Amino acid sequence: MGNSIHNYFDLLQSVNPYKVALIEDGTAYTYGELVKLACYMAAKIKRNCFYKRVHIIQEKNILNQLIQFFACNALGIIPVIVPFDIKLMPDIGNVPENVCMAVMTSGTTGIPKLLYRTYKSWADFFPVQNKIFGIDEKSVLFAQGSLAFTGNMNLYMAQFYAGGTVVAQNQFNPKRWAYVIEKENVNAVYLIPSKLKLLPDIFKKPVNSVKSVLSGSQSFGRDDADKLKKIFPMADIILYYGASELSYITYVKNKDMIMDNSLVGKPFPGTEIFIRDGKIYASNNCQAEGIKCPYPMPDNGHIDAQGNLYFDGRSDDIVIVHGRKISLVRIENELEKLEEVYEAAAIFTKKDNKEIIVAFISVSQQFKDKNDILNKLRNSLAHYEMPSKIVVLDKMFYNESGKKDKLTLASSYIPKVTFYGVGMPINSAFCEPEI
């Protein structure tokens, strides 16, 4: 891309205007049509004078999010897409010069804040990530969910950088996704693990058009990859580990995955990682403004003799109960290794002035008896690691980013959930919100 490109509106204008850029819920838009829609929106924003240096975009619909984002870039103001249902707006802070966008993240205080980015801080890395992810001008990438999720936003822009097409779905409807993936001849799929794990039970036959399946998380292993390979036999299954502050850090492909789903692979080219006192540090040249490297991640980890990074949980996922350190991620991983357990989330809380660990699980069709799960869990966890309570959910709670919503689980623990002590039958009416 030439030096004349300084933001994503410029990028949009540089691509063949007749090429399809976006297919949202079945409606196609070319690059030229997105440019026109962005220009109309820019004129509306300018005419109504309801913008400032930073423009908050709070829209449900993906197309509306994109159009406002590009319109802001056309006007030279800074867009940030925030979750539609957010209750606390981010702290704007000091706005750096020469930035073209911002993404929202939660600070250590729990108050949302903005990470500002120049165009180059993402775009200079697009050729590297696109090569590894198998993205080019022929790519037709399926993705679902809000662009308030940084992973979605980054991969959309990387796809536009390559001159490819994004097939977007607003609603959480896995059966619809399967239909769309086949109908639109999708050749790349991006979903978080909790969504990817739904697909093997939905597809009735293999889909040979898909060449890449991308996901970003620390809850995906060889078993999960093998199940996906049965429906996408020609695909590379690629799991990445990253951070909003730095972008991508490590990746692992299905051929290198092992049964241990804490493996997150080797560094991306141009990225360095090391461990200090159990904490992960990372450095690269695509950090957000004001972020200094090496950057201390909020995660613990270790590196093996072959240079592979393993995710050992977030720093705040290590809790102390009765003087013993316990990893909540380890409990979740051991639960998710069981065939009967689809997903697990462990929280540390207090009840009747006692510190306890509560495990929430959603279960597969193989689930028959909770006591069997507990007996299997005792084979892999020490007695002091065993959860004090287990709650069986109909489905897991997710936030708008599609990640497990532990905050909601914790706040709903009492009194909305009825459950009993370990070893007794449990049920719940929890359901997954629409994403």
C-alpha positions as a printed Julia matrix, in Angstrom:
435×3 Matrix{Float64}:
   0.0     0.0    0.0
   1.27    3.45  -0.86
   2.34    6.26   1.43
  -0.83    8.17   0.48
  -2.9     5.88   2.74
  -3.21    7.22   6.28
  -6.48    5.69   7.46
  -9.03    3.0    6.61
 -11.19    5.26   4.45
  -8.14    5.85   2.23
  -7.61    2.08   2.2
 -11.21    1.47   1.16
 -10.83    3.89  -1.78
  -7.66    2.15  -2.98
  -9.4    -1.16  -3.78
 -11.25   -1.99  -7.0
 -14.63   -0.27  -6.48
 -16.5    -3.1   -8.23
 -15.11   -5.82  -5.99
 -17.5    -7.13  -3.32
 -16.19   -6.01   0.08
 -18.97   -7.07   2.44
 -21.87   -9.5    2.43
 -23.88   -8.68   5.54
 -26.79  -10.99   6.34
 -27.12  -11.84   2.64
 -26.81   -8.31   1.18
 -23.65   -7.56  -0.82
 -21.81   -4.22  -0.9
 -18.89   -3.41  -3.18
 -15.89   -1.36  -2.08
 -17.27    1.52  -4.13
 -20.68    1.29  -2.45
 -19.08    1.33   1.02
 -17.14    4.46   0.01
 -20.37    6.17  -1.11
 -22.22    5.18   2.07
 -19.32    6.46   4.17
 -19.34    9.78   2.27
 -23.08   10.19   2.85
 -22.59    9.48   6.56
 -19.64   11.89   6.77
 -21.79   14.65   5.26
 -24.55   13.9    7.77
 -22.13   13.99  10.69
 -20.6    17.23   9.46
 -23.99   18.82   8.77
 -25.36   18.03  12.19
 -22.12   18.94  13.96
 -22.54   16.22  16.58
 -18.98   15.0   16.58
 -15.9    15.77  18.59
 -12.26   14.7   18.27
 -13.28   11.18  19.36
 -16.56    9.82  18.03
 -18.28    7.03  19.98
 -20.07    4.54  17.72
 -22.78    2.57  19.5
 -24.63    0.55  16.87
 -25.99   -3.01  16.85
 -25.64   -3.55  13.12
 -22.22   -4.4   11.57
 -22.82   -2.34   8.41
 -23.78    0.73  10.45
 -20.68    0.26  12.62
 -18.46    0.1    9.55
 -20.04    3.06   7.75
 -19.69    5.34  10.76
 -16.12    4.12  11.28
 -15.12    4.92   7.68
 -17.01    8.24   7.77
 -15.02    9.32  10.81
 -11.77    8.47   9.03
 -12.95   10.53   6.03
 -13.52   13.51   8.33
 -10.23   13.11  10.19
 -11.88   12.32  13.54
 -11.2     9.25  15.65
 -13.85    6.49  15.71
 -14.26    3.95  18.48
 -16.9     1.23  18.33
 -18.24    0.31  21.76
 -20.63   -2.5   22.74
 -24.25   -1.57  22.12
 -25.31   -2.51  25.64
 -22.36   -0.93  27.49
 -23.36    0.82  30.7
 -20.1     2.7   31.37
 -18.53    4.74  28.58
 -14.74    4.63  28.16
 -12.35    7.23  29.5
 -11.22    9.32  26.51
  -7.93   10.33  28.18
  -5.27   12.29  26.3
  -5.73   11.94  22.55
  -2.39   11.44  20.74
  -1.59   13.07  17.41
  -1.67   11.17  14.11
  -3.98    8.39  15.31
  -6.9     7.27  13.14
  -8.88    4.98  15.46
  -9.29    3.67  18.97
 -10.4     0.4   20.53
 -11.92   -0.04  23.93
 -10.4    -2.11  26.69
 -10.78   -2.37  30.45
  -8.01   -0.92  32.55
  -6.68   -2.36  35.77
  -9.23   -0.21  37.61
 -12.08   -1.87  35.75
 -13.0     1.46  34.12
 -13.12    1.17  30.31
 -10.37    3.11  28.53
  -9.31    3.66  24.95
  -6.23    2.38  23.18
  -5.35    4.71  20.31
  -3.77    3.47  17.1
  -2.12    4.95  14.06
  -2.94    3.36  10.72
   0.56    1.9   10.45
   0.42    0.22  13.88
  -2.01   -2.34  12.44
  -1.51   -2.03   8.68
   2.26   -2.61   8.75
   1.58   -6.01  10.31
  -1.21   -7.03   7.93
   1.15   -8.64   5.36
   2.67  -10.8    8.12
  -0.61  -11.94   9.68
  -2.34  -12.39   6.31
   0.44  -14.69   5.07
   0.17  -16.88   8.18
  -3.64  -16.8    8.19
  -3.88  -17.57   4.46
  -5.64  -14.28   3.62
  -5.33  -12.65   0.17
  -7.44  -10.9   -2.48
  -9.3   -14.16  -3.18
 -10.27  -14.66   0.46
 -13.93  -14.84   1.45
 -13.82  -14.59   5.25
 -16.79  -15.53   7.42
 -17.1   -13.71  10.76
 -19.89  -13.11  13.25
 -20.52  -10.48  15.87
 -19.86   -6.88  16.76
 -16.81   -4.88  15.63
 -16.54   -3.66  19.21
 -14.61   -6.92  19.58
 -11.04   -5.99  18.57
 -10.39   -9.39  16.98
 -13.27   -8.89  14.55
 -12.23   -5.31  13.77
  -8.61   -6.23  13.07
  -9.45   -9.12  10.74
 -12.03   -7.05   8.81
  -9.43   -4.37   8.15
  -6.78   -6.95   7.27
  -9.23   -8.5    4.79
  -9.93   -5.09   3.21
  -6.17   -4.48   3.08
  -5.83   -7.67   1.03
  -8.77   -6.68  -1.18
 -10.84   -9.67  -0.1
 -14.47  -10.12   0.95
 -16.01  -10.38   4.43
 -19.17  -12.44   4.91
 -20.72  -11.05   8.11
 -23.54  -12.3   10.29
 -25.06  -10.16  13.03
 -27.05  -12.83  14.85
 -26.01  -15.82  16.94
 -27.46  -18.57  14.78
 -25.02  -21.46  14.12
 -27.37  -23.26  11.71
 -27.58  -20.08   9.66
 -23.78  -19.75   9.73
 -23.4   -23.23   8.26
 -25.83  -22.39   5.47
 -24.06  -19.1    4.7
 -20.56  -20.63   4.74
 -21.61  -23.11   2.05
 -23.78  -20.68   0.04
 -21.14  -17.94  -0.22
 -18.25  -20.34  -0.92
 -16.43  -19.11   2.16
 -12.76  -20.1    2.22
 -11.76  -18.69   5.62
 -13.65  -18.77   8.92
 -13.0   -16.62  11.99
 -14.86  -17.44  15.19
 -13.87  -17.67  18.84
 -13.53  -21.24  20.2
 -16.92  -21.35  21.94
 -18.57  -20.72  18.57
 -16.26  -22.98  16.56
 -17.05  -25.88  18.88
 -20.71  -25.67  17.81
 -19.98  -26.32  14.13
 -19.13  -30.07  14.1
 -22.66  -30.92  15.26
 -24.26  -28.72  12.6
 -22.52  -29.48   9.31
 -23.9   -32.63   7.68
 -21.07  -33.05   5.18
 -17.47  -31.83   4.72
 -16.9   -28.36   3.24
 -13.8   -28.47   1.05
 -13.84  -24.77   0.13
 -12.59  -23.66   3.57
  -8.79  -23.34   3.64
  -8.28  -21.47   6.94
 -10.08  -21.57  10.28
  -8.9   -18.83  12.64
  -9.53  -18.37  16.33
  -8.11  -16.36  19.18
  -8.25  -17.75  22.69
  -6.56  -20.09  25.13
  -9.18  -22.85  25.22
  -8.59  -24.88  22.11
  -6.63  -28.1   21.69
  -5.91  -31.04  19.43
  -9.28  -32.75  20.02
 -11.12  -29.59  19.0
  -8.95  -29.18  15.91
  -9.5   -32.81  14.88
 -13.28  -32.35  15.07
 -13.08  -29.26  12.87
 -10.85  -31.07  10.36
 -13.67  -33.57   9.8
 -15.94  -30.8    8.5
 -13.18  -28.62   6.99
 -10.72  -31.29   5.75
  -8.72  -28.9    3.55
  -8.29  -26.21   6.22
  -5.41  -25.12   8.42
  -6.8   -24.65  11.94
  -4.9   -21.69  13.41
  -5.12  -20.51  17.01
  -3.53  -17.18  17.89
  -2.69  -15.47  21.16
  -2.68  -11.69  21.23
  -3.45   -8.51  23.1
  -5.27   -5.31  22.2
  -2.17   -3.37  23.27
   0.18   -5.2   20.87
  -1.89   -7.19  18.35
  -0.72  -10.75  17.58
   1.96  -12.45  19.67
   2.0   -16.22  19.02
   0.18  -18.77  16.88
  -0.1   -22.53  16.5
  -1.5   -24.62  13.63
  -3.46  -27.85  14.0
  -0.51  -30.05  12.98
   1.44  -28.73  15.98
  -1.42  -28.73  18.51
  -1.3   -31.17  21.4
  -3.81  -32.41  23.93
  -2.75  -29.6   26.29
  -4.98  -26.72  25.21
  -2.83  -24.18  27.07
  -0.36  -24.29  24.14
  -0.51  -21.03  22.15
   2.5   -21.61  19.93
   5.52  -19.74  18.63
   5.93  -15.97  18.15
   4.81  -14.19  15.0
   7.71  -12.85  12.9
   9.01   -9.65  14.46
   7.66  -10.51  17.91
   9.72  -11.5   20.95
   8.44  -13.11  24.14
  10.02  -13.99  27.47
   8.9   -14.99  30.94
   9.79  -13.13  34.13
   8.5   -14.37  37.49
   5.92  -16.47  35.65
   4.48  -13.48  33.75
   4.5   -13.17  29.96
   6.34  -10.22  28.4
   6.07   -9.42  24.7
   7.6    -6.95  22.24
   6.79   -6.01  18.65
   6.45   -2.9   16.5
   2.64   -2.75  16.3
   1.74   -1.5   19.75
  -0.96    1.03  20.58
   0.09    4.59  21.34
   1.72    4.99  24.76
   2.45    1.27  25.15
   6.11    0.57  25.86
   7.86   -2.7   25.12
   8.61   -5.18  26.49
   4.97   -5.1   27.54
   3.95   -7.06  30.66
   0.88   -9.08  29.71
  -1.84   -9.63  32.33
  -1.19  -13.35  31.81
   1.03  -16.02  33.29
   2.82  -18.54  31.12
   5.88  -20.63  30.42
   8.03  -21.47  27.39
   9.17  -25.0   26.56
  12.54  -26.1   25.13
  11.2   -25.73  21.57
  10.22  -22.09  22.11
   6.49  -22.7   22.41
   4.48  -20.45  24.71
   1.91  -21.93  27.09
  -0.85  -19.82  28.63
  -1.12  -20.54  32.36
  -3.98  -18.17  33.08
  -4.49  -14.5   33.74
  -2.74  -13.09  36.76
  -6.11  -12.52  38.43
  -7.08  -16.15  37.69
  -4.56  -17.33  40.28
  -6.33  -17.3   43.65
  -5.28  -18.28  47.14
  -7.62  -20.52  49.12
  -6.56  -21.62  52.6
  -2.99  -20.57  51.83
  -2.72  -22.59  48.58
  -2.38  -21.1   45.1
  -5.05  -22.37  42.72
  -5.39  -21.68  38.98
  -8.97  -21.16  37.88
  -7.89  -21.76  34.28
  -6.49  -25.15  35.23
  -9.86  -26.12  36.72
 -11.63  -24.94  33.56
  -9.2   -26.8   31.29
  -9.57  -30.07  33.2
 -13.34  -29.79  33.08
 -13.32  -29.03  29.34
 -11.18  -32.1   28.66
 -14.13  -34.24  29.72
 -16.37  -35.37  26.88
 -19.49  -34.5   28.87
 -18.46  -30.87  29.42
 -18.83  -28.4   26.6
 -17.54  -25.28  28.38
 -16.51  -24.36  31.91
 -15.96  -21.14  33.82
 -14.55  -21.03  37.35
 -14.94  -18.07  39.69
 -13.59  -17.28  43.13
 -16.16  -15.84  45.5
 -17.36  -15.78  49.07
 -20.44  -17.28  50.65
 -21.28  -17.12  54.34
 -17.83  -15.56  54.91
 -16.15  -18.61  53.35
 -13.87  -18.37  50.31
 -15.01  -20.84  47.68
 -14.52  -21.73  44.02
 -17.66  -22.17  41.93
 -17.49  -23.94  38.57
 -20.17  -23.26  35.96
 -20.43  -25.83  33.17
 -22.46  -26.27  30.02
 -22.73  -29.9   29.02
 -22.81  -31.94  25.82
 -25.26  -34.65  24.82
 -22.99  -37.2   26.5
 -23.8   -35.73  29.92
 -25.65  -38.23  32.08
 -24.52  -37.93  35.66
 -22.75  -35.06  37.44
 -21.16  -37.41  39.95
 -19.33  -39.11  37.1
 -17.89  -35.73  36.11
 -16.77  -35.11  39.66
 -15.1   -38.5   39.93
 -13.19  -37.91  36.71
 -12.21  -34.44  37.86
 -10.7   -35.9   41.04
  -8.3   -37.91  38.86
  -6.69  -34.73  37.52
  -7.1   -32.17  40.31
  -5.76  -32.16  43.83
  -8.36  -32.21  46.57
  -7.76  -28.54  47.37
  -8.3   -27.6   43.7
 -11.76  -29.18  43.51
 -14.56  -26.59  43.17
 -16.77  -26.18  46.21
 -19.86  -25.85  44.05
 -20.74  -26.83  40.5
 -23.58  -25.22  38.56
 -24.85  -26.87  35.39
 -26.05  -24.31  32.85
 -28.26  -24.85  29.86
 -25.79  -22.64  28.0
 -22.83  -20.5   28.98
 -23.08  -16.74  29.52
 -21.12  -14.67  26.97
 -20.34  -10.96  26.68
 -20.59   -9.06  23.39
 -17.06  -10.13  22.46
 -18.25  -13.71  22.67
 -16.08  -14.53  25.67
 -17.28  -16.19  28.86
 -18.95  -13.53  30.97
 -17.6   -14.33  34.42
 -18.81  -11.03  35.83
 -22.41  -11.92  35.01
 -21.92  -15.45  36.32
 -20.5   -14.12  39.58
 -23.25  -11.53  40.04
 -25.9   -14.14  39.25
 -24.44  -16.71  41.62
 -26.79  -15.58  44.4
 -29.76  -15.54  44.42
 -30.76  -16.21  40.79
 -29.15  -19.64  40.52
 -30.49  -22.58  42.45
 -27.84  -25.22  43.06
 -26.78  -27.76  45.64
 -23.59  -29.1   47.08
 -21.08  -31.16  45.14
 -22.46  -34.61  44.39
 -26.12  -33.55  44.23
 -28.24  -32.94  41.12
 -28.17  -29.4   39.77
 -30.06  -27.52  37.12
 -30.35  -23.95  35.94
 -32.36  -21.87  33.5
 -29.43  -19.82  32.26
 -29.42  -19.22  28.5
 -27.07  -17.56  26.04
 -27.93  -13.95  25.16
 -28.12  -12.94  21.54
 -24.74  -11.72  20.28
